[in-house]
Amino acid sequence: MAKKNRNVIGLQEMLAFYLNSGVGNKQYYNYVCHIENLCQRVNGHSIADWINQEISSNSTNPIGNLEKRINTLLLSAPLSWTPKTKSNYKSGFIKFIHVVLGLFYGNIWLNVGNYNKLFCDLIAANTLFAADGVVKDVINGKLGTQFNINTKKSQSGYNNPFASWDYMDHFRNNQLPKNTKVPDPTFPAQFPGAHPYKVADDNTYANQYIKKAIIESFERKYNTHFSGVSYTWFKNYEACHVWDFPDDRRYYASIANLVLVPRALAQLTDHNNAVKELLRYEVNRRFGFYPKGVTPPNKPKYYPKVWRQL
């Protein structure tokens, strides 16, 4: 696995990691792009080549070596770059390589080093689930979008067994413009009142819905209303589909199929089978949830003793 990954990491993939890690932002992204343009002009190659060289060399100090390279590169910076500008660009670049190398080596450590038990413990200690009562109320049409609630009130045969917050309106499709409606005329026969189309999304709605469900869970537990609560509470968390299937409208907005995981861990979960097994077992244990046609999961080998509480 490690050898394969060393050959395929590219600059754009690295930048995507950086921006989604909770460390990067648009300003630092621009800093890295300025350094990239300078590297291309002076050296004729990408900074990704530098990073790939350090990964492939098994260097004991890859970050220190990359800092030396950036210092040398900045000697060729345009005269218009003030000392402050150089300092800012260098700062952005150093943050960038910390994130990229941390994620790269972390992925190898977890998946090649056989640290599955530790990773499962980390996931259990940091993952947020909606409360069971919230999931049941979405199923029963008492919570969710106004469309979900109104459909329950007005439609005979209302059927929302997977706790879809928006009554199965959306699905993920990054190939279509967001909010594109796709005909799906047979769907309402199975789920009365559902729209005869599904709406393309890029994970925005799933992200919003699980955060709303967890805020509701907090409010119920502490018997209070968090006035003016902001989603910035969860700015360093990422919405993850436990059973995948985000292109299936039944499961895309399913509160039983969604969890919030800290971004630093979420980047690694997609490639770790032990964590997938753990979360799939846990949503079945908590909510009785698993997709149609799937065998209910067995208790995994690395089941933690402690889970994060709301």
Secondary structure, DSSP 8 states (H G I E B T S, - for coil): -HHHHHHH--HHHHHHHHHHTTS--HHHHHHHHHHHHHHHHHHSS-HHHHHHHHHHHT-S-HHHHHHHHHHHHHTT--TT--HHHHHHHHHHHHHHHHHHHHHHHHHHHHHTTT-HHHHHHHHHHH-B---HHHHHHHHTTSSSSHHHHHHHHH-TT---TT-BTTSS-EEE-TTS-TT-EEE-TTHHHHSTT--SEEEEESSHHHHHHHHHHHHHHHHHHHT---TT--GGGGTTEEEEETT--TTSHHHHTBGGGEEEEEHHHHHHHTT-HHHHHHHHHHHHHHH----TT-------TT--S-----
